[in-house]
Amino acid sequence: MTAELIEAGVIATSTLLALIGGASVVAREKLISLYRLDRRVRAWGLSVLIASVILLLIVSLFAFHIPTTPLWPLSTGWRLKGFACAPEALQLPELRDNCPFLGLPELAMANYEAGMLWTAPSRFAVSTVFVASLMMVAIGLTMIIGLQLARRRKLLRWSALSRRVADPHSQRGGNIFISYRRADTASEASALAGQLSSFFEVFLDTQRLPAGVDFVEEIRVAIRQAEAVFVLIGPNWSDASDPNAKSGLFDPNDYVRLEVRTALGLDIPIIPVLVRGARMPSASKLPADIASFARKNAFMVPDDDLAAATHRLLDFIARGQMAI
């Protein structure tokens, strides 16, 4: 009896862990909306499934090496169904010869009623089928987590900004808009877009704007649909040493100024990204309509490794350390 209780406890525990792992997938899809929690729950769910597989292997070894104790869940069902007719069943030579290791009349009766008179399932076969079925559940849940991760990359809105995941039916498309000056940070903008495109839909004017369209209007539409705007700032971002020169940012028609002004007006999160040693401009060195941009907390990208800096940038925002 003690062996049966131990075996039942291990089976119940491993099954419960597998169910918890599956529940974590549902919780991640239905309840968890922040990027940082999404990653933690996914890792936790995988660890639970791995633990359940290990416990199921323990169950199989435990079952194979105790031949005198029937597998508890199956033996319970057989016991209730066939015990009354056990004496008659034990008189059948087919069962008596093929089931010497069982020793319980209810198991023999179960085989008799099922019509399996030519052979009896060995303990090894029963344990293998039972454990394999539970392991298939665990493997299936693991595959679901992988598929949901790929799906999440497509559906995730910019929850890394400590905001709720955007409504899929909202007008915003979950895009990341990259604002840059071509003469200043064209190469960095292209590299950053390539890194972010693995996780989000990225708008970069050289990639997304068809020829012949109204540039100004398309930029406005793209920013309205964005969940966040990355403003790449290099040494020549303002492109004007004298505010009275009406060049660069101080040109009313400057497209970088238009992008920043539009994002500020729509209250869309703006993340200044400093490259090649650039510094965040002060409000006095910006036009009045974008002076509030100077108060945005910036992220500095080292010159040596943009890819690693991009991952740090995502983690930095995900932890809610960037004021927006």
C-alpha positions as CSV (number, residue, x, y, z in Angstrom):
1,M,0.0,0.0,0.0
2,T,2.8,2.4,0.8
3,A,4.4,1.8,-2.6
4,E,1.1,2.5,-4.3
5,L,0.6,5.8,-2.4
6,I,4.1,6.9,-3.2
7,E,3.6,6.1,-6.9
8,A,0.2,7.8,-6.9
9,G,1.7,10.9,-5.3
10,V,4.5,11.2,-7.8
11,I,2.1,10.7,-10.7
12,A,-0.3,13.3,-9.3
13,T,2.5,15.8,-8.7
14,S,4.0,15.5,-12.2
15,T,0.6,15.8,-13.8
16,L,-0.2,18.9,-11.7
17,L,3.1,20.5,-12.7
18,A,2.3,19.8,-16.4
19,L,-1.1,21.4,-16.0
20,I,0.4,24.4,-14.2
21,G,2.8,24.8,-17.1
22,G,-0.1,24.8,-19.5
23,A,-2.0,27.3,-17.3
24,S,1.0,29.6,-17.5
25,V,0.7,29.7,-21.3
26,V,-3.0,30.7,-20.9
27,A,-2.2,33.3,-18.2
28,R,0.6,34.8,-20.4
29,E,-1.8,35.2,-23.3
30,K,-4.9,36.4,-21.4
31,L,-3.6,38.2,-18.3
32,I,0.1,39.1,-18.7
33,S,0.6,42.2,-20.8
34,L,3.9,43.7,-19.8
35,Y,7.0,42.6,-21.8
36,R,9.1,41.9,-18.7
37,L,6.4,39.7,-17.1
38,D,5.9,37.9,-20.4
39,R,9.5,36.8,-20.5
40,R,9.5,35.7,-16.9
41,V,6.3,33.7,-17.1
42,R,7.5,32.0,-20.3
43,A,10.7,30.9,-18.7
44,W,8.9,29.8,-15.6
45,G,6.4,27.7,-17.6
46,L,9.3,26.0,-19.5
47,S,11.0,25.1,-16.2
48,V,7.8,23.7,-14.8
49,L,7.4,21.5,-17.9
50,I,11.0,20.3,-17.7
51,A,10.4,19.4,-14.1
52,S,7.3,17.5,-15.0
53,V,9.1,15.4,-17.6
54,I,11.8,14.6,-15.1
55,L,9.2,13.4,-12.6
56,L,7.5,11.3,-15.2
57,L,10.8,9.6,-15.9
58,I,11.1,8.9,-12.2
59,V,7.5,7.4,-12.3
60,S,8.5,5.1,-15.1
61,L,11.6,3.8,-13.3
62,F,9.6,3.5,-10.1
63,A,6.9,1.4,-11.8
64,F,9.3,-0.9,-13.7
65,H,11.2,-1.9,-10.6
66,I,8.2,-2.8,-8.3
67,P,6.6,-5.8,-10.1
68,T,4.4,-6.7,-7.1
69,T,2.5,-3.4,-7.1
70,P,0.1,-2.6,-9.9
71,L,0.1,0.8,-11.5
72,W,-2.3,2.6,-9.1
73,P,-4.7,4.6,-11.4
74,L,-5.2,1.6,-13.8
75,S,-5.5,-1.0,-11.1
76,T,-8.2,1.0,-9.3
77,G,-10.4,1.0,-12.4
78,W,-9.8,-2.7,-13.0
79,R,-10.5,-3.5,-9.4
80,L,-13.9,-1.9,-9.4
81,K,-15.0,-3.5,-12.6
82,G,-13.9,-7.1,-12.4
83,F,-13.5,-8.2,-8.9
84,A,-16.8,-10.0,-8.6
85,C,-16.0,-12.4,-11.5
86,A,-12.4,-13.0,-10.6
87,P,-12.6,-16.7,-9.5
88,E,-14.1,-17.6,-12.9
89,A,-11.5,-15.7,-14.8
90,L,-8.6,-17.3,-13.0
91,Q,-9.7,-20.7,-14.3
92,L,-8.9,-19.7,-17.8
93,P,-5.5,-21.2,-18.8
94,E,-4.8,-18.3,-21.2
95,L,-4.8,-15.8,-18.3
96,R,-3.2,-18.1,-15.8
97,D,-0.3,-18.9,-18.1
98,N,0.3,-15.4,-19.4
99,C,-0.3,-13.4,-16.2
100,P,1.9,-15.0,-13.6
101,F,3.3,-11.7,-12.5
102,L,-0.1,-10.0,-11.8
103,G,-1.4,-12.1,-8.9
104,L,-4.6,-10.0,-8.6
105,P,-8.0,-11.5,-9.7
106,E,-9.4,-8.2,-10.7
107,L,-6.6,-7.6,-13.3
108,A,-7.3,-11.0,-14.7
109,M,-11.0,-10.3,-15.0
110,A,-10.3,-7.0,-16.7
111,N,-8.4,-8.8,-19.4
112,Y,-11.1,-11.5,-19.7
113,E,-13.9,-8.9,-20.2
114,A,-11.8,-7.1,-22.8
115,G,-11.4,-10.2,-24.8
116,M,-7.6,-10.2,-24.5
117,L,-7.4,-13.9,-23.9
118,W,-4.4,-14.5,-26.1
119,T,-2.0,-12.3,-24.1
120,A,-1.9,-10.0,-21.1
121,P,-0.3,-6.6,-21.1
122,S,2.9,-6.7,-19.2
123,R,3.7,-4.2,-16.4
124,F,6.4,-2.7,-18.6
125,A,4.0,-2.1,-21.4
126,V,1.3,-0.6,-19.2
127,S,3.8,1.8,-17.5
128,T,5.4,2.8,-20.8
129,V,2.0,3.7,-22.4
130,F,0.9,5.6,-19.3
131,V,4.1,7.5,-18.9
132,A,4.5,8.2,-22.6
133,S,1.0,9.7,-22.7
134,L,1.8,12.1,-19.9
135,M,5.1,13.0,-21.6
136,M,3.3,13.7,-24.8
137,V,1.2,16.2,-22.9
138,A,4.3,17.9,-21.6
139,I,5.9,18.0,-25.0
140,G,2.8,19.4,-26.5
141,L,2.6,22.2,-24.0
142,T,6.3,23.0,-24.7
143,M,5.5,23.3,-28.4
144,I,2.6,25.5,-27.6
145,I,4.8,27.9,-25.7
146,G,7.2,28.1,-28.6
147,L,4.4,28.8,-31.1
148,Q,2.9,31.4,-28.8
149,L,6.2,33.1,-28.5
150,A,6.4,33.4,-32.3
151,R,2.9,34.7,-32.3
152,R,3.5,37.1,-29.5
153,R,6.3,38.7,-31.6
154,K,3.8,39.6,-34.2
155,L,1.0,40.7,-31.9
156,L,2.9,42.4,-29.1
157,R,2.4,46.1,-28.9
158,W,5.1,48.3,-27.3
159,S,4.3,47.0,-23.8
160,A,8.0,47.5,-23.0
161,L,7.2,51.1,-22.3
162,S,5.4,50.2,-19.1
163,R,2.1,50.5,-21.0
164,R,-0.7,48.0,-21.5
165,V,-0.7,46.0,-24.7
166,A,-2.5,48.0,-27.3
167,D,-5.9,46.9,-28.4
168,P,-5.6,44.9,-31.7
169,H,-8.6,46.9,-33.0
170,S,-7.1,50.3,-32.2
171,Q,-5.9,52.6,-35.0
172,R,-2.3,52.2,-33.8
173,G,-0.5,49.3,-35.5
174,G,2.2,48.6,-32.9
175,N,4.8,50.1,-35.1
176,I,8.1,51.6,-34.0
177,F,8.9,54.8,-35.9
178,I,12.6,55.6,-36.3
179,S,13.4,59.3,-36.8
180,Y,16.9,60.2,-38.0
181,R,18.8,62.7,-40.2
182,R,20.2,61.0,-43.2
183,A,23.4,63.1,-43.2
184,D,23.9,62.2,-39.5
185,T,22.8,58.7,-38.6
186,A,21.6,56.9,-41.8
187,S,23.8,53.8,-41.1
188,E,22.8,53.5,-37.5
189,A,19.1,53.9,-38.3
190,S,19.3,51.0,-40.8
191,A,21.1,48.8,-38.4
192,L,18.7,49.6,-35.5
193,A,15.7,48.9,-37.8
194,G,17.2,45.5,-38.7
195,Q,17.6,44.6,-35.0
196,L,14.1,45.7,-34.0
197,S,12.3,44.1,-36.9
198,S,12.7,40.7,-35.3
199,F,10.3,41.9,-32.6
200,F,8.2,44.7,-34.0
201,E,7.0,46.4,-37.2
202,V,9.5,49.1,-37.9
203,F,8.9,52.2,-39.9
204,L,11.9,53.6,-41.7
205,D,11.3,56.2,-44.4
206,T,13.7,54.7,-46.9
207,Q,12.1,51.3,-46.6
208,R,8.4,52.1,-46.3
209,L,7.7,55.2,-48.4
210,P,6.8,54.5,-52.0
211,A,7.9,56.9,-54.7
212,G,5.7,59.8,-55.5
213,V,3.8,60.1,-52.2
214,D,3.4,63.2,-50.1
215,F,6.3,62.8,-47.8
216,V,5.0,65.1,-45.0
217,E,1.5,63.5,-44.9
218,E,2.9,60.0,-44.9
219,I,5.2,60.8,-42.0
220,R,2.3,62.2,-40.0
221,V,0.2,59.1,-40.7
222,A,3.0,56.7,-39.8
223,I,3.7,58.5,-36.5
224,R,0.0,58.4,-35.6
225,Q,0.0,54.7,-36.0
226,A,3.2,54.2,-34.0
227,E,3.4,53.0,-30.4
228,A,6.8,54.7,-29.9
229,V,9.3,56.9,-31.7
230,F,13.0,56.4,-31.6
231,V,14.9,59.6,-32.4
232,L,18.5,58.9,-33.4
233,I,20.8,61.7,-32.4
234,G,24.3,61.9,-33.7
235,P,26.9,64.7,-33.6
236,N,25.2,66.6,-36.5
237,W,21.6,65.9,-35.6
238,S,20.6,69.6,-35.1
239,D,22.5,70.5,-38.3
240,A,22.6,74.1,-37.3
241,S,25.2,76.0,-35.2
242,D,23.3,79.3,-35.2
243,P,19.5,79.4,-34.4
244,N,19.2,82.4,-36.6
245,A,20.4,80.6,-39.6
246,K,17.0,78.9,-40.2
247,S,18.7,75.7,-41.1
248,G,18.4,72.2,-39.7
249,L,16.0,72.0,-36.8
250,F,15.4,75.7,-37.0
251,D,14.0,75.4,-40.5
252,P,10.2,75.3,-40.1
253,N,10.0,72.7,-42.9
254,D,12.7,70.5,-41.5
255,Y,11.4,66.9,-41.5
256,V,13.2,65.8,-38.3
257,R,11.6,68.8,-36.5
258,L,8.2,67.7,-38.1
259,E,8.6,64.2,-36.8
260,V,9.5,65.2,-33.2
261,R,6.7,67.9,-33.2
262,T,4.1,65.4,-34.4
263,A,5.1,62.8,-31.8
264,L,5.0,65.3,-29.0
265,G,1.6,66.6,-30.1
266,L,0.1,63.1,-30.2
267,D,1.7,62.3,-26.8
268,I,3.5,59.3,-28.3
269,P,6.4,58.0,-26.2
270,I,9.7,59.3,-27.6
271,I,13.1,57.7,-26.8
272,P,16.2,59.7,-27.8
273,V,19.0,57.3,-28.8
274,L,22.4,58.9,-28.7
275,V,25.1,57.5,-31.0
276,R,28.8,58.3,-31.7
277,G,29.2,60.3,-28.5
278,A,26.3,62.7,-29.1
279,R,24.8,64.6,-26.2
280,M,21.2,65.4,-25.5
281,P,20.5,69.0,-26.6
282,S,19.2,71.5,-24.1
283,A,15.9,73.2,-24.5
284,S,17.6,76.5,-25.3
285,K,19.2,75.0,-28.4
286,L,15.9,73.6,-29.7
287,P,13.0,75.4,-31.5
288,A,10.2,76.4,-29.1
289,D,7.7,73.9,-30.5
290,I,9.9,70.9,-29.7
291,A,11.7,72.4,-26.6
292,S,10.0,69.8,-24.4
293,F,12.0,67.1,-26.2
294,A,15.0,68.1,-24.2
295,R,13.3,66.6,-21.1
296,K,13.2,63.1,-22.5
297,N,15.4,60.6,-20.9
298,A,18.0,59.4,-23.5
299,F,19.7,56.1,-24.1
300,M,23.4,56.1,-25.1
301,V,24.6,53.5,-27.7
302,P,28.3,52.6,-27.6
303,D,30.2,52.8,-30.9
304,D,31.4,49.2,-30.8
305,D,28.3,47.0,-30.6
306,L,24.9,48.3,-31.8
307,A,23.3,44.8,-31.6
308,A,24.1,44.4,-28.0
309,A,23.1,47.9,-27.2
310,T,19.7,47.3,-28.9
311,H,19.0,44.4,-26.5
312,R,20.1,46.5,-23.6
313,L,17.8,49.3,-24.8
314,L,14.8,46.9,-24.9
315,D,15.6,45.6,-21.4
316,F,16.1,49.1,-20.1
317,I,12.7,50.2,-21.3
318,A,11.1,46.9,-20.2
319,R,12.2,47.5,-16.7
320,G,10.4,50.8,-16.7
321,Q,13.6,52.8,-16.1
322,M,13.0,55.3,-18.9
323,A,10.8,58.2,-18.1
324,I,8.4,59.1,-20.9
